[in-house]
Amino acid sequence: MTHRPVHAPQDDRPARFAKAADAALEGALAAGLNAYDRTRALARFHRLSPDSIASESPHAARAALKEIERAMRGERARRGHWSYDLNRHISLLVAHRAETARLHRLLNGG
């Protein structure tokens, strides 16, 4: 009789954790998109004038995206530092998704 080694069941906790974290993040982003207030979200960017925020031009939409992307780079640079704010990062992701969709609507006439 030969003895076969018994393999321990593969630990799938990391994969389950990653899947749950992805689902939680997507849920937070979806909730943020539902509650997105463009004027309020973009008012914190000092480089954007109220006229630029209110504009319905693709140029103004690109300017808003540029500012959001600049802020996202800054927030990523703080990752691991005590000043990093996950909620701010999520709000920037929400704003980026909303403004990207808005730019597509403006460019496609929808």
Residue frames as a rotation matrix with the C-alpha (Angstrom) as fourth column:
MET 1
0.590 0.807 0.000 0.00
0.807 -0.590 0.000 0.00
0.000 0.000 -1.000 0.00
THR 2
-0.495 -0.731 0.469 1.35
0.715 -0.649 -0.257 3.39
0.493 0.208 0.845 -0.97
HIS 3
0.023 0.435 -0.900 0.78
0.836 -0.502 -0.221 6.40
-0.548 -0.748 -0.375 1.14
ARG 4
-0.001 0.056 0.998 -0.39
0.756 -0.653 0.037 9.52
0.654 0.755 -0.042 -0.63
PRO 5
-0.892 -0.309 -0.330 0.35
0.451 -0.668 -0.592 12.85
-0.037 -0.677 0.735 0.96
VAL 6
0.198 0.976 -0.090 -2.73
0.978 -0.202 -0.042 14.65
-0.059 -0.080 -0.995 2.12
HIS 7
-0.697 -0.393 0.600 -2.82
0.494 -0.870 0.004 18.21
0.521 0.299 0.800 0.89
ALA 8
-0.559 0.485 -0.673 -4.34
0.520 -0.426 -0.740 20.75
-0.645 -0.764 -0.014 3.16
PRO 9
0.431 0.749 0.503 -7.26
0.892 -0.269 -0.364 22.60
-0.137 0.606 -0.784 1.62
GLN 10
-0.463 -0.624 0.630 -6.06
0.745 -0.659 -0.106 25.67
0.481 0.420 0.770 -0.14
ASP 11
-0.297 0.295 -0.908 -6.54
0.704 -0.575 -0.417 28.81
-0.646 -0.763 -0.037 1.92
ASP 12
-0.265 0.284 0.921 -8.83
0.848 -0.387 0.363 31.07
0.459 0.877 -0.138 -0.10
ARG 13
0.330 0.404 -0.853 -9.16
0.831 -0.552 0.060 33.76
-0.447 -0.729 -0.518 2.57
PRO 14
-0.560 -0.559 -0.612 -6.98
0.230 -0.814 0.533 36.30
-0.796 0.158 0.584 0.73
ALA 15
-0.911 0.267 0.315 -9.05
0.308 -0.069 0.949 35.92
0.275 0.961 -0.019 -2.43
ARG 16
0.038 0.977 -0.210 -12.31
0.926 0.045 0.374 36.18
0.375 -0.209 -0.903 -0.49
PHE 17
0.060 -0.104 -0.993 -11.00
0.678 -0.726 0.117 39.24
-0.732 -0.680 0.027 1.35
ALA 18
-0.874 -0.440 -0.205 -9.96
0.135 -0.627 0.767 40.92
-0.466 0.643 0.608 -1.91
LYS 19
-0.629 0.714 0.307 -13.36
0.549 0.128 0.826 40.17
0.551 0.688 -0.472 -3.46
ALA 20
0.277 0.737 -0.616 -15.19
0.961 -0.205 0.186 41.58
0.011 -0.644 -0.765 -0.42
ALA 21
-0.254 -0.449 -0.856 -12.97
0.457 -0.836 0.303 44.69
-0.852 -0.314 0.418 -0.43
ASP 22
-0.978 -0.075 0.197 -13.65
0.211 -0.329 0.920 45.24
-0.004 0.941 0.338 -4.14
ALA 23
-0.227 0.971 0.070 -17.38
0.778 0.137 0.613 44.87
0.586 0.194 -0.787 -3.57
ALA 24
0.244 0.275 -0.930 -17.28
0.866 -0.494 0.081 47.33
-0.437 -0.825 -0.358 -0.64
LEU 25
-0.645 -0.550 -0.530 -15.36
0.238 -0.804 0.545 49.89
-0.726 0.226 0.649 -2.69
GLU 26
-0.863 0.380 0.333 -17.72
0.332 -0.071 0.941 49.56
0.382 0.922 -0.065 -5.65
GLY 27
0.087 0.932 -0.353 -20.67
0.948 0.031 0.316 49.98
0.306 -0.362 -0.881 -3.28
ALA 28
0.018 -0.163 -0.986 -19.15
0.627 -0.766 0.138 53.14
-0.779 -0.621 0.089 -1.79
LEU 29
-0.909 -0.392 -0.143 -18.45
0.121 -0.575 0.809 54.52
-0.399 0.718 0.570 -5.27
ALA 30
-0.563 0.777 0.283 -21.98
0.605 0.154 0.781 53.75
0.563 0.611 -0.556 -6.47
ALA 31
0.299 0.665 -0.684 -23.49
0.948 -0.288 0.135 55.42
-0.107 -0.689 -0.717 -3.41
GLY 32
-0.319 -0.516 -0.795 -21.22
0.401 -0.833 0.381 58.41
-0.859 -0.197 0.472 -3.93
LEU 33
-0.965 -0.018 0.262 -22.25
0.257 -0.270 0.928 58.72
0.054 0.963 0.265 -7.57
ASN 34
-0.125 0.992 0.015 -25.92
0.866 0.102 0.490 58.69
0.485 0.074 -0.871 -6.57
ALA 35
0.600 0.336 -0.726 -25.30
0.731 -0.599 0.327 61.54
-0.325 -0.727 -0.605 -4.13
TYR 36
-0.410 -0.890 0.201 -22.78
0.895 -0.349 0.277 63.45
-0.176 0.294 0.939 -6.28
ASP 37
0.781 0.511 -0.360 -23.24
0.454 -0.860 -0.234 67.23
-0.429 0.019 -0.903 -6.11
ARG 38
0.345 -0.683 0.644 -21.04
0.874 -0.016 -0.486 68.64
0.342 0.730 0.592 -8.85
THR 39
0.494 -0.122 0.861 -20.96
-0.053 -0.992 -0.111 72.23
0.868 0.009 -0.497 -7.66
ARG 40
0.870 -0.119 0.479 -20.10
-0.490 -0.095 0.866 71.26
-0.057 -0.988 -0.141 -4.10
ALA 41
0.743 -0.599 0.301 -17.52
0.510 0.796 0.325 68.67
-0.434 -0.088 0.897 -5.13
LEU 42
0.245 -0.669 0.702 -15.67
0.876 -0.158 -0.456 70.97
0.416 0.726 0.547 -7.51
ALA 43
0.847 0.147 0.511 -15.85
-0.009 -0.957 0.290 74.09
0.531 -0.250 -0.809 -5.32
ARG 44
0.826 -0.561 -0.047 -12.88
0.125 0.101 0.987 72.85
-0.549 -0.821 0.154 -3.27
PHE 45
0.083 -0.804 0.589 -10.60
0.973 0.193 0.126 73.14
-0.215 0.563 0.798 -6.31
HIS 46
0.238 -0.010 -0.971 -9.34
0.302 -0.950 0.084 76.72
-0.923 -0.313 -0.223 -6.15
ARG 47
-0.797 -0.587 -0.139 -8.10
0.026 -0.263 0.964 76.65
-0.603 0.765 0.225 -9.73
LEU 48
-0.587 0.676 0.445 -11.66
0.756 0.263 0.599 76.17
0.288 0.689 -0.666 -11.00
SER 49
-0.948 0.308 0.080 -13.76
-0.319 -0.924 -0.213 79.31
0.009 -0.227 0.974 -11.17
PRO 50
-0.351 0.902 0.251 -17.52
-0.023 0.260 -0.965 79.17
-0.936 -0.345 -0.070 -10.54
ASP 51
0.296 0.434 -0.851 -18.00
-0.835 -0.316 -0.451 80.02
-0.464 0.844 0.269 -14.23
SER 52
-0.519 -0.577 -0.631 -15.82
-0.795 0.597 0.107 77.09
0.315 0.557 -0.769 -15.24
ILE 53
-0.909 0.228 0.349 -17.73
-0.033 0.796 -0.605 74.75
-0.415 -0.561 -0.716 -12.93
ALA 54
-0.018 0.995 -0.099 -21.07
-0.132 -0.101 -0.986 75.92
-0.991 -0.005 0.134 -14.35
SER 55
-0.253 -0.149 -0.956 -19.89
-0.908 -0.304 0.287 75.73
-0.334 0.941 -0.058 -17.97
GLU 56
0.588 0.519 0.621 -21.28
-0.208 0.839 -0.504 73.08
-0.782 0.167 0.601 -20.27
SER 57
0.612 -0.436 -0.660 -18.25
-0.766 -0.119 -0.632 73.02
0.197 0.892 -0.407 -22.55
PRO 58
0.864 -0.370 -0.342 -15.93
0.345 0.929 -0.135 70.05
0.368 -0.001 0.930 -23.07
HIS 59
-0.041 -0.921 0.388 -12.99
0.093 -0.391 -0.916 72.39
0.995 -0.001 0.102 -22.37
ALA 60
-0.030 0.104 0.994 -14.32
-0.894 -0.448 0.020 73.17
0.448 -0.888 0.107 -18.88
ALA 61
0.916 0.383 0.118 -15.04
-0.398 0.833 0.384 69.47
0.049 -0.399 0.916 -18.27
ARG 62
0.528 -0.806 -0.267 -11.46
0.451 0.533 -0.716 68.60
0.719 0.257 0.645 -19.20
ALA 63
-0.232 -0.600 0.765 -10.18
-0.370 -0.673 -0.640 71.31
0.900 -0.432 -0.065 -16.85
ALA 64
0.442 0.471 0.764 -12.22
-0.887 0.104 0.449 69.83
0.133 -0.876 0.464 -14.00
LEU 65
0.976 -0.105 -0.193 -10.86
0.102 0.994 -0.022 66.34
0.194 0.002 0.981 -14.74
LYS 66
0.165 -0.978 0.130 -7.32
0.213 -0.093 -0.973 67.71
0.963 0.188 0.193 -14.82
GLU 67
-0.165 -0.178 0.970 -7.76
-0.789 -0.566 -0.238 69.21
0.591 -0.805 -0.047 -11.33
ILE 68
0.771 0.486 0.411 -9.31
-0.635 0.638 0.436 66.02
-0.050 -0.597 0.801 -9.97
GLU 69
0.802 -0.521 -0.293 -6.45
0.331 0.795 -0.508 63.95
0.498 0.311 0.810 -11.39
ARG 70
-0.118 -0.853 0.509 -3.90
-0.181 -0.486 -0.855 66.34
0.976 -0.193 -0.097 -9.86
ALA 71
0.098 0.247 0.964 -5.59
-0.972 -0.183 0.146 65.96
0.213 -0.951 0.223 -6.46
MET 72
0.965 0.262 -0.027 -5.69
-0.255 0.956 0.148 62.17
0.065 -0.136 0.989 -6.86
ARG 73
0.352 -0.914 -0.202 -1.93
0.273 0.307 -0.912 62.09
0.895 0.265 0.358 -7.51
GLY 74
-0.312 -0.441 0.842 -1.40
-0.607 -0.589 -0.534 64.13
0.731 -0.678 -0.084 -4.35
GLU 75
0.481 0.570 0.666 -3.63
-0.877 0.326 0.353 61.84
-0.016 -0.754 0.657 -2.33
ARG 76
0.914 -0.195 -0.355 -1.85
0.094 0.955 -0.282 58.73
0.394 0.225 0.891 -3.64
ALA 77
-0.007 -0.984 0.178 1.48
-0.029 -0.178 -0.984 60.28
1.000 -0.012 -0.027 -2.66
ARG 78
-0.220 -0.007 0.975 0.21
-0.910 -0.360 -0.208 60.49
0.352 -0.933 0.073 0.95
ARG 79
0.689 0.512 -0.514 -0.74
-0.341 0.854 0.393 56.79
0.640 -0.096 0.762 1.07
GLY 80
0.269 -0.560 -0.783 0.77
0.701 0.672 -0.240 55.27
0.661 -0.484 0.574 4.20
HIS 81
-0.805 -0.495 0.328 1.23
0.181 -0.730 -0.659 58.68
0.566 -0.471 0.677 5.82
TRP 82
-0.669 0.554 -0.496 -0.91
0.637 0.083 -0.766 59.76
-0.383 -0.828 -0.409 8.76
SER 83
-0.564 0.447 -0.695 -2.44
-0.365 -0.889 -0.276 62.56
-0.741 0.098 0.664 6.65
TYR 84
-0.942 0.251 -0.223 -3.84
-0.106 0.407 0.907 60.13
0.318 0.878 -0.357 4.06
ASP 85
-0.474 0.862 0.179 -7.63
-0.565 -0.141 -0.813 60.23
-0.676 -0.487 0.554 4.03
LEU 86
-0.860 0.159 0.485 -9.41
0.384 0.827 0.410 57.24
-0.335 0.539 -0.772 2.48
ASN 87
0.146 0.986 -0.084 -12.73
0.697 -0.163 -0.698 59.10
-0.702 0.043 -0.711 2.40
ARG 88
0.239 -0.139 -0.961 -11.14
-0.453 -0.891 0.016 61.95
-0.859 0.432 -0.277 0.45
HIS 89
-0.809 -0.584 -0.074 -9.61
-0.366 0.401 0.840 59.46
-0.460 0.706 -0.538 -1.97
ILE 90
-0.538 0.700 0.469 -13.00
0.738 0.660 -0.140 57.81
-0.407 0.271 -0.872 -2.50
SER 91
0.426 0.717 -0.551 -14.67
0.322 -0.690 -0.648 61.21
-0.845 0.098 -0.525 -3.03
LEU 92
-0.188 -0.563 -0.805 -12.03
-0.665 -0.530 0.526 62.02
-0.723 0.634 -0.275 -5.65
LEU 93
-0.935 -0.103 0.341 -12.70
0.127 0.798 0.589 58.69
-0.333 0.594 -0.733 -7.39
VAL 94
-0.040 0.994 0.100 -16.43
0.782 0.094 -0.616 59.47
-0.622 0.053 -0.781 -7.37
ALA 95
0.397 0.150 -0.905 -15.83
-0.201 -0.948 -0.245 62.93
-0.895 0.279 -0.347 -8.80
HIS 96
-0.622 -0.702 -0.347 -13.51
-0.527 0.048 0.848 61.51
-0.579 0.710 -0.400 -11.47
ARG 97
-0.756 0.395 0.522 -16.07
0.560 0.803 0.205 58.92
-0.338 0.447 -0.828 -12.56
ALA 98
0.272 0.930 -0.248 -18.89
0.651 -0.368 -0.664 61.47
-0.709 0.019 -0.705 -12.62
GLU 99
0.283 -0.214 -0.935 -16.87
-0.424 -0.902 0.079 64.07
-0.860 0.374 -0.346 -14.52
THR 100
-0.837 -0.540 0.086 -15.58
-0.205 0.455 0.866 61.48
-0.507 0.708 -0.492 -17.01
ALA 101
-0.390 0.789 0.474 -19.16
0.841 0.515 -0.165 60.43
-0.375 0.334 -0.865 -17.73
ARG 102
0.479 0.554 -0.681 -20.15
0.284 -0.832 -0.477 64.10
-0.831 0.036 -0.555 -18.06
LEU 103
-0.292 -0.665 -0.687 -17.34
-0.552 -0.470 0.689 64.74
-0.781 0.580 -0.230 -20.55
HIS 104
-0.897 -0.002 0.443 -18.46
0.296 0.740 0.603 61.75
-0.329 0.672 -0.663 -22.63
ARG 105
0.080 0.995 0.059 -22.03
0.843 -0.037 -0.537 63.08
-0.532 0.093 -0.842 -22.61
LEU 106
0.381 0.011 -0.925 -20.84
-0.159 -0.984 -0.077 66.54
-0.911 0.176 -0.373 -23.70
LEU 107
-0.612 -0.710 -0.349 -18.69
-0.491 -0.004 0.871 65.11
-0.620 0.704 -0.346 -26.49
ASN 108
-0.907 0.281 0.315 -21.38
0.409 0.767 0.494 62.73
-0.103 0.577 -0.810 -27.74
GLY 109
-0.763 0.613 0.208 -24.22
-0.429 -0.719 0.547 65.25
0.484 0.328 0.811 -27.51
GLY 110
-0.185 0.706 -0.684 -26.15
0.419 0.686 0.595 63.13
0.889 -0.176 -0.423 -25.01
